[in-house]
Amino acid sequence: MPLSRRQVYRRRRIAFFGVLAVVLAAAAYLTSTGLAPVSSVAAALTEPPALTQPAVAPAWPEQGAGAIGAVGFDGVLGSSGDQASVPIASITKMVTALVILDAKPLAGDEVGPEITFTDKDVDIYYDAIAENGSVAPVVSGMVLSQREAFETMLIPSANNYSVSLAVWAFGSVDAYLTAAADYLAANGLTGTTVADTSGISAQSVSNPADLVAIGKLVMANPALASIVAMPSAVIPTVGTVVNTNKLLGVDGVDGIKTGTTDEAGACLLFAVDVPVGDTSVTLVGVVLGGETHSELNESILSLIGSVEPGFRTVTLVEAGTSFGTFTTPWGQTGQAVAETSESTVVWSDTPVTSTVDIAEVTLGDEGDPVGSVDVTVGAETVTVPLVLDQTITDPGPFWRWTHPGDV
C-alpha cells in the first residue's frame, strides 16, 4: 500500500533530523576532543646515587686530649680524650693577640703604629724572668711597630711582650682582662677563661673545641696567620727571634702556637693546609697535655696523616644528569635533567642525601624548568634546577579524536 504524502513527509523529516543530529554530534565530538587539553604526565623518578663515604678514624695520641676541625667546616671534625677546660700555657697568647687586634686592627702586611717601650716595660721584663717565663729583651726608649711587637710576643713566645702589648692597647692588664672576657663571650667561647696575658697562670684555661675555634679565628686574620707561620724574624734592638713551633714547614704545617708549663704539659695549637683535589683545606687542631714536644710533634704528624684522606671532592650533581623521565600517552619522551653542576669538599662520613622534586608536565619546550634536586651535605643544602631536555609537542587533533579517553 503506497504511503500517503503525509507519511512520506514525516519520514523525510525524521531522516533529515537524524542525519543532522549525527552531524552535530560528530561536530561536537571532533571539536571537543580536538581542542581538549591533554592530561599532565608525572615523571618516573631516577634514584640519585649514594654519595656518603665511609668514616675515617683519626690516629689520636695515646695521651692528653685533642680536637681537630677545618676552616669552612662547623665545629670540630673529631676529638679525643677529656674535653674539659684545662690550662693551656702560652696558647693563651693567641687570645691576647685576637683581643688586642679587635681593639687595634692590623691589616695584612701593615706594620701599624709605633710603640715606644719605657722603664715600665723593662720592669715587666724582669717580672716575667722572676716567674720563670719565656722572655725577649726590651730596652727603655726603643721603638717597635705594632707588627714587630706582635712578632716578638708570638714567635719566641715572649711573656713580657704579651703584658706590654696589653697595657699599650688597654691601659692596664685588668682592663685587658675585662675586654678579653667580653671578646670570649661574644664569640661563644664559653669554655675559655684567661687570667693573664701569657698563660703562665694555671687559671688561663680552655677546652679543645674552643681552641679549634680560636685557631680558626687566628687563621682568618691575615696579619696573625702570616706571623704564626714565620720560622724567625729580625726585630730591631731585640735581634733574631726563632719560632718555638718546630713543626713549621713540615708537611704543610703553617702555625699556630706552642704552650708549655708544668700544669699544662706540652701543648700545640696547629694549622696545616692539605690538598683535596684541585683545592685545599686548612686543618686546625690542638693536642694538650703531651709529655714532651718531640713526642707531641710526632703524634700530631700522624694525626694529620690520618685525617687528610678523609677529605674528598664530591660531585653532588653533574649538568645533564637525568633525575626523571616523562613519557606521554602519544609516545613522546623527555628527561628532567640538571641544569648546572655542583661539587663540594666532604669530610669522612658526613651524610650526603638528595631529594628530587619534579612537577607534572603536559607540553613544554627544551630548557623549561620542571623541578629541582636538593642535595644536603651535613647542615648545608645545595639546590640545582631541573629542566626539560627536549621539547614535548602537542599530539594534534587526529590523536585526540582517536584517543578520547586520554584527554
NUZAVO-718709 format. One record per residue (C-alpha): residue number from 1; residue in one letter; chain; z, x, y. Coordinates in steps of 0.05 Angstrom, whole numbers. Layout:
+-----+---------+--------+--------+--------+--------+
! num ! residuo ! cadena !     zz !     xx !     yy !
+-----+---------+--------+--------+--------+--------+
! NUM !       A !      A !      Z !      X !      Y !
...
+-----+---------+--------+--------+--------+--------+
This chain:
+-----+---------+--------+--------+--------+--------+
! num ! residuo ! cadena !     zz !     xx !     yy !
+-----+---------+--------+--------+--------+--------+
!   1 !       M !      A !      0 !      0 !      0 !
!   2 !       P !      A !    -21 !     33 !     66 !
!   3 !       L !      A !     33 !     50 !    117 !
!   4 !       S !      A !     37 !     10 !    179 !
!   5 !       R !      A !     25 !     41 !    246 !
!   6 !       R !      A !     99 !     37 !    259 !
!   7 !       Q !      A !    117 !     74 !    196 !
!   8 !       V !      A !     65 !    129 !    210 !
!   9 !       Y !      A !     92 !    139 !    279 !
!  10 !       R !      A !    163 !    143 !    253 !
!  11 !       R !      A !    145 !    195 !    200 !
!  12 !       R !      A !    107 !    236 !    251 !
!  13 !       R !      A !    166 !    235 !    298 !
!  14 !       I !      A !    214 !    257 !    242 !
!  15 !       A !      A !    168 !    314 !    223 !
!  16 !       F !      A !    160 !    336 !    295 !
!  17 !       F !      A !    234 !    337 !    309 !
!  18 !       G !      A !    247 !    370 !    242 !
!  19 !       V !      A !    199 !    426 !    258 !
!  20 !       L !      A !    227 !    430 !    329 !
!  21 !       A !      A !    298 !    436 !    301 !
!  22 !       V !      A !    276 !    492 !    254 !
!  23 !       V !      A !    241 !    528 !    312 !
!  24 !       L !      A !    302 !    520 !    357 !
!  25 !       A !      A !    349 !    543 !    302 !
!  26 !       A !      A !    305 !    603 !    287 !
!  27 !       A !      A !    301 !    619 !    361 !
!  28 !       A !      A !    376 !    613 !    368 !
!  29 !       Y !      A !    387 !    658 !    306 !
!  30 !       L !      A !    339 !    711 !    329 !
!  31 !       T !      A !    367 !    710 !    399 !
!  32 !       S !      A !    440 !    712 !    378 !
!  33 !       T !      A !    431 !    765 !    325 !
!  34 !       G !      A !    381 !    806 !    363 !
!  35 !       L !      A !    425 !    811 !    424 !
!  36 !       A !      A !    493 !    813 !    390 !
!  37 !       P !      A !    534 !    877 !    398 !
!  38 !       V !      A !    542 !    918 !    335 !
!  39 !       S !      A !    611 !    928 !    306 !
!  40 !       S !      A !    651 !    991 !    322 !
!  41 !       V !      A !    659 !   1045 !    268 !
!  42 !       A !      A !    722 !   1083 !    252 !
!  43 !       A !      A !    717 !   1157 !    234 !
!  44 !       A !      A !    733 !   1185 !    166 !
!  45 !       L !      A !    783 !   1240 !    187 !
!  46 !       T !      A !    778 !   1311 !    162 !
!  47 !       E !      A !    845 !   1343 !    144 !
!  48 !       P !      A !    859 !   1402 !    192 !
!  49 !       P !      A !    872 !   1469 !    156 !
!  50 !       A !      A !    943 !   1494 !    145 !
!  51 !       L !      A !    959 !   1548 !    196 !
!  52 !       T !      A !   1033 !   1563 !    185 !
!  53 !       Q !      A !   1043 !   1632 !    155 !
!  54 !       P !      A !   1099 !   1659 !    110 !
!  55 !       A !      A !   1164 !   1681 !    141 !
!  56 !       V !      A !   1177 !   1753 !    159 !
!  57 !       A !      A !   1243 !   1786 !    142 !
!  58 !       P !      A !   1263 !   1837 !    196 !
!  59 !       A !      A !   1296 !   1901 !    169 !
!  60 !       W !      A !   1362 !   1897 !    205 !
!  61 !       P !      A !   1411 !   1955 !    209 !
!  62 !       E !      A !   1468 !   1951 !    159 !
!  63 !       Q !      A !   1519 !   1960 !    214 !
!  64 !       G !      A !   1531 !   1927 !    280 !
!  65 !       A !      A !   1497 !   1866 !    310 !
!  66 !       G !      A !   1429 !   1855 !    339 !
!  67 !       A !      A !   1375 !   1807 !    361 !
!  68 !       I !      A !   1301 !   1812 !    377 !
!  69 !       G !      A !   1255 !   1770 !    419 !
!  70 !       A !      A !   1188 !   1776 !    453 !
!  71 !       V !      A !   1162 !   1766 !    523 !
!  72 !       G !      A !   1128 !   1697 !    526 !
!  73 !       F !      A !   1169 !   1671 !    467 !
!  74 !       D !      A !   1231 !   1629 !    479 !
!  75 !       G !      A !   1299 !   1654 !    458 !
!  76 !       V !      A !   1305 !   1703 !    401 !
!  77 !       L !      A !   1259 !   1711 !    341 !
!  78 !       G !      A !   1316 !   1734 !    296 !
!  79 !       S !      A !   1386 !   1762 !    296 !
!  80 !       S !      A !   1435 !   1797 !    251 !
!  81 !       G !      A !   1510 !   1808 !    249 !
!  82 !       D !      A !   1564 !   1777 !    291 !
!  83 !       Q !      A !   1532 !   1744 !    352 !
!  84 !       A !      A !   1597 !   1741 !    393 !
!  85 !       S !      A !   1604 !   1776 !    460 !
!  86 !       V !      A !   1626 !   1849 !    454 !
!  87 !       P !      A !   1630 !   1910 !    500 !
!  88 !       I !      A !   1560 !   1934 !    519 !
!  89 !       A !      A !   1576 !   2000 !    554 !
!  90 !       S !      A !   1521 !   2025 !    601 !
!  91 !       I !      A !   1474 !   1968 !    585 !
!  92 !       T !      A !   1517 !   1935 !    639 !
!  93 !       K !      A !   1477 !   1976 !    689 !
!  94 !       M !      A !   1416 !   1932 !    675 !
!  95 !       V !      A !   1456 !   1873 !    701 !
!  96 !       T !      A !   1475 !   1915 !    762 !
!  97 !       A !      A !   1402 !   1932 !    774 !
!  98 !       L !      A !   1379 !   1860 !    768 !
!  99 !       V !      A !   1433 !   1833 !    814 !
! 100 !       I !      A !   1421 !   1885 !    868 !
! 101 !       L !      A !   1345 !   1874 !    865 !
! 102 !       D !      A !   1358 !   1799 !    870 !
! 103 !       A !      A !   1391 !   1814 !    938 !
! 104 !       K !      A !   1347 !   1872 !    958 !
! 105 !       P !      A !   1280 !   1866 !    923 !
! 106 !       L !      A !   1237 !   1927 !    907 !
! 107 !       A !      A !   1165 !   1912 !    892 !
! 108 !       G !      A !   1123 !   1952 !    843 !
! 109 !       D !      A !   1114 !   2024 !    867 !
! 110 !       E !      A !   1151 !   2010 !    933 !
! 111 !       V !      A !   1205 !   2062 !    948 !
! 112 !       G !      A !   1248 !   2016 !    990 !
! 113 !       P !      A !   1294 !   2033 !   1047 !
! 114 !       E !      A !   1331 !   2099 !   1055 !
! 115 !       I !      A !   1403 !   2103 !   1033 !
! 116 !       T !      A !   1449 !   2155 !   1065 !
! 117 !       F !      A !   1506 !   2178 !   1019 !
! 118 !       T !      A !   1573 !   2194 !   1051 !
! 119 !       D !      A !   1641 !   2223 !   1034 !
! 120 !       K !      A !   1659 !   2156 !   1002 !
! 121 !       D !      A !   1603 !   2166 !    952 !
! 122 !       V !      A !   1630 !   2235 !    937 !
! 123 !       D !      A !   1698 !   2203 !    923 !
! 124 !       I !      A !   1663 !   2153 !    877 !
! 125 !       Y !      A !   1632 !   2212 !    840 !
! 126 !       Y !      A !   1700 !   2244 !    827 !
! 127 !       D !      A !   1729 !   2177 !    806 !
! 128 !       A !      A !   1674 !   2170 !    754 !
! 129 !       I !      A !   1688 !   2240 !    728 !
! 130 !       A !      A !   1762 !   2223 !    722 !
! 131 !       E !      A !   1742 !   2162 !    679 !
! 132 !       N !      A !   1703 !   2209 !    634 !
! 133 !       G !      A !   1640 !   2172 !    651 !
! 134 !       S !      A !   1568 !   2197 !    658 !
! 135 !       V !      A !   1552 !   2220 !    729 !
! 136 !       A !      A !   1498 !   2251 !    772 !
! 137 !       P !      A !   1512 !   2297 !    832 !
! 138 !       V !      A !   1519 !   2270 !    902 !
! 139 !       V !      A !   1525 !   2306 !    968 !
! 140 !       S !      A !   1552 !   2276 !   1032 !
! 141 !       G !      A !   1495 !   2266 !   1082 !
! 142 !       M !      A !   1439 !   2266 !   1030 !
! 143 !       V !      A !   1386 !   2212 !   1037 !
! 144 !       L !      A !   1351 !   2178 !    978 !
! 145 !       S !      A !   1303 !   2120 !    977 !
! 146 !       Q !      A !   1327 !   2057 !    941 !
! 147 !       R !      A !   1280 !   2073 !    884 !
! 148 !       E !      A !   1305 !   2144 !    877 !
! 149 !       A !      A !   1377 !   2119 !    876 !
! 150 !       F !      A !   1357 !   2068 !    821 !
! 151 !       E !      A !   1324 !   2123 !    781 !
! 152 !       T !      A !   1388 !   2165 !    785 !
! 153 !       M !      A !   1430 !   2106 !    763 !
! 154 !       L !      A !   1386 !   2086 !    704 !
! 155 !       I !      A !   1351 !   2147 !    677 !
! 156 !       P !      A !   1412 !   2192 !    665 !
! 157 !       S !      A !   1458 !   2131 !    667 !
! 158 !       A !      A !   1500 !   2155 !    725 !
! 159 !       N !      A !   1562 !   2112 !    733 !
! 160 !       N !      A !   1576 !   2136 !    803 !
! 161 !       Y !      A !   1508 !   2114 !    828 !
! 162 !       S !      A !   1518 !   2044 !    799 !
! 163 !       V !      A !   1581 !   2038 !    843 !
! 164 !       S !      A !   1548 !   2069 !    904 !
! 165 !       L !      A !   1488 !   2022 !    899 !
! 166 !       A !      A !   1532 !   1961 !    890 !
! 167 !       V !      A !   1573 !   1979 !    952 !
! 168 !       W !      A !   1508 !   1993 !    991 !
! 169 !       A !      A !   1480 !   1925 !    972 !
! 170 !       F !      A !   1542 !   1881 !    977 !
! 171 !       G !      A !   1593 !   1919 !   1017 !
! 172 !       S !      A !   1644 !   1926 !    961 !
! 173 !       V !      A !   1649 !   1924 !    885 !
! 174 !       D !      A !   1687 !   1858 !    889 !
! 175 !       A !      A !   1631 !   1826 !    929 !
! 176 !       Y !      A !   1581 !   1853 !    879 !
! 177 !       L !      A !   1621 !   1824 !    820 !
! 178 !       T !      A !   1621 !   1755 !    854 !
! 179 !       A !      A !   1545 !   1760 !    863 !
! 180 !       A !      A !   1537 !   1783 !    791 !
! 181 !       A !      A !   1577 !   1723 !    765 !
! 182 !       D !      A !   1532 !   1676 !    805 !
! 183 !       Y !      A !   1469 !   1711 !    780 !
! 184 !       L !      A !   1490 !   1706 !    707 !
! 185 !       A !      A !   1508 !   1633 !    714 !
! 186 !       A !      A !   1442 !   1617 !    749 !
! 187 !       N !      A !   1404 !   1649 !    692 !
! 188 !       G !      A !   1443 !   1615 !    637 !
! 189 !       L !      A !   1474 !   1679 !    612 !
! 190 !       T !      A !   1540 !   1647 !    593 !
! 191 !       G !      A !   1558 !   1699 !    541 !
! 192 !       T !      A !   1557 !   1756 !    591 !
! 193 !       T !      A !   1614 !   1778 !    636 !
! 194 !       V !      A !   1614 !   1841 !    679 !
! 195 !       A !      A !   1679 !   1872 !    701 !
! 196 !       D !      A !   1649 !   1933 !    733 !
! 197 !       T !      A !   1582 !   1962 !    753 !
! 198 !       S !      A !   1574 !   2014 !    699 !
! 199 !       G !      A !   1601 !   1985 !    634 !
! 200 !       I !      A !   1656 !   2037 !    625 !
! 201 !       S !      A !   1703 !   1978 !    625 !
! 202 !       A !      A !   1710 !   1944 !    557 !
! 203 !       Q !      A !   1714 !   1879 !    595 !
! 204 !       S !      A !   1640 !   1882 !    610 !
! 205 !       V !      A !   1613 !   1844 !    551 !
! 206 !       S !      A !   1552 !   1806 !    526 !
! 207 !       N !      A !   1522 !   1779 !    463 !
! 208 !       P !      A !   1455 !   1797 !    430 !
! 209 !       A !      A !   1418 !   1734 !    452 !
! 210 !       D !      A !   1438 !   1743 !    525 !
! 211 !       L !      A !   1418 !   1817 !    522 !
! 212 !       V !      A !   1349 !   1798 !    497 !
! 213 !       A !      A !   1343 !   1751 !    556 !
! 214 !       I !      A !   1367 !   1806 !    603 !
! 215 !       G !      A !   1316 !   1853 !    574 !
! 216 !       K !      A !   1261 !   1802 !    587 !
! 217 !       L !      A !   1284 !   1797 !    659 !
! 218 !       V !      A !   1281 !   1872 !    665 !
! 219 !       M !      A !   1211 !   1877 !    636 !
! 220 !       A !      A !   1188 !   1821 !    683 !
! 221 !       N !      A !   1208 !   1863 !    743 !
! 222 !       P !      A !   1153 !   1915 !    755 !
! 223 !       A !      A !   1199 !   1963 !    791 !
! 224 !       L !      A !   1252 !   1962 !    737 !
! 225 !       A !      A !   1201 !   1962 !    680 !
! 226 !       S !      A !   1170 !   2026 !    708 !
! 227 !       I !      A !   1237 !   2061 !    719 !
! 228 !       V !      A !   1265 !   2048 !    650 !
! 229 !       A !      A !   1201 !   2076 !    619 !
! 230 !       M !      A !   1208 !   2144 !    655 !
! 231 !       P !      A !   1228 !   2202 !    610 !
! 232 !       S !      A !   1252 !   2241 !    670 !
! 233 !       A !      A !   1249 !   2243 !    746 !
! 234 !       V !      A !   1258 !   2295 !    801 !
! 235 !       I !      A !   1308 !   2269 !    852 !
! 236 !       P !      A !   1316 !   2304 !    920 !
! 237 !       T !      A !   1382 !   2344 !    923 !
! 238 !       V !      A !   1402 !   2318 !    854 !
! 239 !       G !      A !   1348 !   2355 !    815 !
! 240 !       T !      A !   1315 !   2334 !    750 !
! 241 !       V !      A !   1347 !   2276 !    713 !
! 242 !       V !      A !   1330 !   2262 !    639 !
! 243 !       N !      A !   1330 !   2195 !    606 !
! 244 !       T !      A !   1385 !   2182 !    555 !
! 245 !       N !      A !   1338 !   2139 !    514 !
! 246 !       K !      A !   1309 !   2187 !    462 !
! 247 !       L !      A !   1263 !   2133 !    434 !
! 248 !       L !      A !   1220 !   2131 !    497 !
! 249 !       G !      A !   1147 !   2143 !    478 !
! 250 !       V !      A !   1160 !   2137 !    404 !
! 251 !       D !      A !   1116 !   2084 !    371 !
! 252 !       G !      A !   1105 !   2049 !    437 !
! 253 !       V !      A !   1178 !   2044 !    460 !
! 254 !       D !      A !   1180 !   2039 !    536 !
! 255 !       G !      A !   1252 !   2021 !    552 !
! 256 !       I !      A !   1305 !   1999 !    566 !
! 257 !       K !      A !   1377 !   2025 !    566 !
! 258 !       T !      A !   1426 !   2062 !    522 !
! 259 !       G !      A !   1501 !   2050 !    521 !
! 260 !       T !      A !   1558 !   2089 !    490 !
! 261 !       T !      A !   1633 !   2080 !    493 !
! 262 !       D !      A !   1688 !   2083 !    440 !
! 263 !       E !      A !   1695 !   2007 !    444 !
! 264 !       A !      A !   1620 !   1991 !    444 !
! 265 !       G !      A !   1595 !   2045 !    396 !
! 266 !       A !      A !   1523 !   2068 !    402 !
! 267 !       C !      A !   1480 !   2013 !    433 !
! 268 !       L !      A !   1408 !   2007 !    454 !
! 269 !       L !      A !   1371 !   1952 !    491 !
! 270 !       F !      A !   1298 !   1968 !    477 !
! 271 !       A !      A !   1227 !   1945 !    492 !
! 272 !       V !      A !   1163 !   1962 !    456 !
! 273 !       D !      A !   1091 !   1940 !    462 !
! 274 !       V !      A !   1060 !   1923 !    394 !
! 275 !       P !      A !    985 !   1909 !    384 !
! 276 !       V !      A !    965 !   1840 !    360 !
! 277 !       G !      A !    891 !   1831 !    350 !
! 278 !       D !      A !    856 !   1846 !    416 !
! 279 !       T !      A !    921 !   1836 !    456 !
! 280 !       S !      A !    993 !   1860 !    452 !
! 281 !       V !      A !   1063 !   1832 !    452 !
! 282 !       T !      A !   1124 !   1862 !    485 !
! 283 !       L !      A !   1183 !   1860 !    438 !
! 284 !       V !      A !   1253 !   1862 !    469 !
! 285 !       G !      A !   1311 !   1875 !    424 !
! 286 !       V !      A !   1382 !   1902 !    422 !
! 287 !       V !      A !   1427 !   1933 !    370 !
! 288 !       L !      A !   1501 !   1941 !    385 !
! 289 !       G !      A !   1558 !   1978 !    350 !
! 290 !       G !      A !   1520 !   2034 !    317 !
! 291 !       E !      A !   1554 !   2096 !    290 !
! 292 !       T !      A !   1510 !   2147 !    325 !
! 293 !       H !      A !   1449 !   2144 !    369 !
! 294 !       S !      A !   1407 !   2183 !    319 !
! 295 !       E !      A !   1422 !   2134 !    264 !
! 296 !       L !      A !   1414 !   2076 !    312 !
! 297 !       N !      A !   1345 !   2100 !    333 !
! 298 !       E !      A !   1321 !   2107 !    261 !
! 299 !       S !      A !   1345 !   2037 !    245 !
! 300 !       I !      A !   1310 !   2009 !    307 !
! 301 !       L !      A !   1244 !   2042 !    289 !
! 302 !       S !      A !   1250 !   2010 !    220 !
! 303 !       L !      A !   1266 !   1943 !    253 !
! 304 !       I !      A !   1205 !   1948 !    299 !
! 305 !       G !      A !   1160 !   1966 !    240 !
! 306 !       S !      A !   1184 !   1906 !    201 !
! 307 !       V !      A !   1175 !   1857 !    258 !
! 308 !       E !      A !   1106 !   1879 !    282 !
! 309 !       P !      A !   1068 !   1850 !    222 !
! 310 !       G !      A !   1100 !   1782 !    236 !
! 311 !       F !      A !   1054 !   1771 !    296 !
! 312 !       R !      A !    982 !   1749 !    288 !
! 313 !       T !      A !    928 !   1716 !    329 !
! 314 !       V !      A !    913 !   1647 !    301 !
! 315 !       T !      A !    851 !   1607 !    318 !
! 316 !       L !      A !    881 !   1539 !    328 !
! 317 !       V !      A !    815 !   1503 !    339 !
! 318 !       E !      A !    744 !   1531 !    338 !
! 319 !       A !      A !    690 !   1498 !    380 !
! 320 !       G !      A !    643 !   1456 !    338 !
! 321 !       T !      A !    693 !   1444 !    282 !
! 322 !       S !      A !    688 !   1372 !    256 !
! 323 !       F !      A !    751 !   1331 !    253 !
! 324 !       G !      A !    719 !   1265 !    233 !
! 325 !       T !      A !    654 !   1232 !    212 !
! 326 !       F !      A !    624 !   1167 !    237 !
! 327 !       T !      A !    576 !   1130 !    190 !
! 328 !       T !      A !    543 !   1068 !    219 !
! 329 !       P !      A !    521 !   1009 !    176 !
! 330 !       W !      A !    449 !   1023 !    196 !
! 331 !       G !      A !    452 !   1094 !    168 !
! 332 !       Q !      A !    464 !   1139 !    228 !
! 333 !       T !      A !    520 !   1191 !    226 !
! 334 !       G !      A !    557 !   1232 !    278 !
! 335 !       Q !      A !    613 !   1282 !    279 !
! 336 !       A !      A !    675 !   1285 !    323 !
! 337 !       V !      A !    675 !   1360 !    339 !
! 338 !       A !      A !    720 !   1405 !    380 !
! 339 !       E !      A !    692 !   1416 !    450 !
! 340 !       T !      A !    726 !   1484 !    460 !
! 341 !       S !      A !    760 !   1539 !    421 !
! 342 !       E !      A !    835 !   1554 !    427 !
! 343 !       S !      A !    875 !   1611 !    398 !
! 344 !       T !      A !    946 !   1638 !    407 !
! 345 !       V !      A !    993 !   1692 !    381 !
! 346 !       V !      A !   1041 !   1664 !    329 !
! 347 !       W !      A !   1105 !   1695 !    303 !
! 348 !       S !      A !   1125 !   1693 !    230 !
! 349 !       D !      A !   1132 !   1623 !    201 !
! 350 !       T !      A !   1131 !   1586 !    268 !
! 351 !       P !      A !   1108 !   1516 !    248 !
! 352 !       V !      A !   1036 !   1500 !    267 !
! 353 !       T !      A !   1017 !   1427 !    260 !
! 354 !       S !      A !    956 !   1387 !    280 !
! 355 !       T !      A !    948 !   1314 !    299 !
! 356 !       V !      A !    879 !   1283 !    305 !
! 357 !       D !      A !    865 !   1221 !    347 !
! 358 !       I !      A !    795 !   1193 !    344 !
! 359 !       A !      A !    773 !   1127 !    375 !
! 360 !       E !      A !    725 !   1078 !    342 !
! 361 !       V !      A !    652 !   1085 !    362 !
! 362 !       T !      A !    595 !   1036 !    368 !
! 363 !       L !      A !    540 !   1073 !    405 !
! 364 !       G !      A !    545 !   1140 !    441 !
! 365 !       D !      A !    509 !   1199 !    470 !
! 366 !       E !      A !    516 !   1270 !    447 !
! 367 !       G !      A !    576 !   1301 !    483 !
! 368 !       D !      A !    612 !   1235 !    495 !
! 369 !       P !      A !    688 !   1241 !    488 !
! 370 !       V !      A !    714 !   1208 !    425 !
! 371 !       G !      A !    785 !   1234 !    418 !
! 372 !       S !      A !    828 !   1296 !    415 !
! 373 !       V !      A !    865 !   1343 !    369 !
! 374 !       D !      A !    936 !   1364 !    387 !
! 375 !       V !      A !    959 !   1430 !    357 !
! 376 !       T !      A !   1034 !   1442 !    363 !
! 377 !       V !      A !   1058 !   1514 !    356 !
! 378 !       G !      A !   1134 !   1515 !    357 !
! 379 !       A !      A !   1152 !   1477 !    421 !
! 380 !       E !      A !   1084 !   1485 !    454 !
! 381 !       T !      A !   1025 !   1437 !    445 !
! 382 !       V !      A !    952 !   1452 !    458 !
! 383 !       T !      A !    904 !   1393 !    466 !
! 384 !       V !      A !    829 !   1402 !    452 !
! 385 !       P !      A !    779 !   1346 !    468 !
! 386 !       L !      A !    734 !   1319 !    413 !
! 387 !       V !      A !    663 !   1299 !    429 !
! 388 !       L !      A !    605 !   1267 !    392 !
! 389 !       D !      A !    558 !   1320 !    364 !
! 390 !       Q !      A !    495 !   1276 !    366 !
! 391 !       T !      A !    472 !   1210 !    396 !
! 392 !       I !      A !    484 !   1146 !    358 !
! 393 !       T !      A !    430 !   1097 !    379 !
! 394 !       D !      A !    423 !   1021 !    376 !
! 395 !       P !      A !    396 !    997 !    308 !
! 396 !       G !      A !    346 !    949 !    342 !
! 397 !       P !      A !    334 !    875 !    334 !
! 398 !       F !      A !    300 !    878 !    265 !
! 399 !       W !      A !    362 !    909 !    233 !
! 400 !       R !      A !    405 !    857 !    267 !
! 401 !       W !      A !    360 !    800 !    242 !
! 402 !       T !      A !    365 !    826 !    171 !
! 403 !       H !      A !    439 !    844 !    172 !
! 404 !       P !      A !    473 !    785 !    206 !
! 405 !       G !      A !    539 !    799 !    171 !
! 406 !       D !      A !    544 !    868 !    203 !
! 407 !       V !      A !    540 !    846 !    275 !
+-----+---------+--------+--------+--------+--------+
